[in-house]
Amino acid sequence: MLEEGQECEFSQRRNRADGFDEEAIAQLICTSGQDFAQTAAGRQVRIMRTSMTTLTQMWMTLLLSNVLPSDHNSDLPLPKCQLVYAILTRMSVHVAQLIADAIYLFAGMSPTRHPLDPHKSNRALGFPALIMASASHSGFPSHLVR
């Protein structure tokens, strides 16, 4: 249990200048011979699902569905690769703080519009279980919540 103001190992590592070793991340979460996708300038930015081990794919699905919602799940950007690496190497991770930070960011985003239909949003619904539970507990008519 973390004391107030105390950071988990993952946050401490993420905040250090020498934080995470990208080569070690790729070796752990990629299948043999695979690596990060890179920008034209050679910066490592993400790992594609097809380059991941089965265990990494399972963690990615869990994280992108329940902890850090995303509108796609075909790859993991570097910060989320760092989180999977932290989990697989058994670093302490303050999951509640990650969720709170994600909700804060999600709530502050303006909606993006679908490129073909400007009346539709192009963003995935973040934290649908939280929204449904909140609506249910607030007395919202149950037939509208389900």
N, C-alpha and C positions, 0 to 999 in steps of 0.2 A: 504494500500500500504506500502510495506517495504522500508525503506531507504537502501542505499548501505551499505553492511556490517552487516545489521540487520538480525537476524535469526527469522524464524517463530516459533510458539509455539511447533510444532512437532519437529523441529530440536533442539530446546533448551532442550526439554524433553529427546530426544534420546541421547543427548550428556551428560546428567547428570548421575552420578553414580547410583542414585536411580531411574532413568528414568521412566520406565513403570512397573506397577503392573500386572504381568502375570495372577494372579487370576482374577483381574478386567477385563482384556482383554477377558479371556475365558468366564466369565459370560455374557459379552455383545455380543460377536460374535458367541458363540456356542449355539446350541439348549440345552434344559434342560438335564442335566445328562452327557453332552459331555465335553471333555477337550482336551488339547494339546496331540499330539502323543509324546512319549518320547523315548530317547535313552536307551540302556541297563543300563546306569549309572544314569538314572532318569532325565536327562536334557530335558526340554521342547523345542522342536525344530520346530514343525509345527502343524497346525490344518487342518485336512482333510476336503474336500468339504462336505462330508456326515455328518460331525459334525457341520456344519455352519447353521446359520439362513438363510432364503431366502434373506433378505436384505444384509447380508454379502456376500452371493454368487454373488449377482448382482454387488456389489462394487468390488469384486475380479475379476469378468469378465471384468469390465470396466478398472480397473487398469492394469491387465495383458495383455489386448488388446491394450491399448492406452498410458499408462503412463510408466509402467515398464514391457516391453515385457518379456515373459517367454516362454520356450519351452514346458511347460506343465501347466495345470490348475486344477490339482486334489487336490492341497493343497496350503496352504499359509505358507511359512516359517515365523519364529518369527518376523523379521524386517518388513515384509509386513503386518503381523497381527497388529503390532504397528501402521502402517499407517492407516489401516482400523479403528482401535480403535480411532485414532486421528480424522479421518473424522466423525465418528459416534458421537463423543463427542464434535464436533464443534470446535476443535482446529484449529488455523490458520495453513495452509500448503502451502508452497511455491512450487506449482506444477511445475512451469517453472524450478526451480533449480533441482527438482527431475528428470525431463526429461533430463536436461543438464547433470547431473551426470550419468544417465543411458546411454546416448549417448556416453559420454566419456569412460565409462567402456566397453560398447559394441564395440566401435571402436578399442579399444586396445586388444581385445581378439583374440587369434589365433583360426582358425577354428578347430572344432573337426570333426573327420571322423566317418561315419556310420560304425557300427561294422561288417556288412556283405558286404558292398560295399565301399571300400576305396576311390572311386572316387566321392562319395556323401558326402555332409556335413551333420552332425547330429544336427546342430544348427537351431533354428527358425530364421526367418528373422525379425530383429528388426526394428521398425518404418517404415513399408512399405509405409505408406501414405507420410511420409517425403521424402523418397527416390523417390517415384513417382512424387511428386510435384517438387522436385529439378530437376529431369530429364526433366520434362515437361517445366519448366521455363528456363532451360539452352539451349533449342533449340534441344534437343534430338528428333529424329523423332517420332511424336505422335503415329504412328501405332506400334512402338516398346515399348512405355510406357504403353499402355493399356493392 
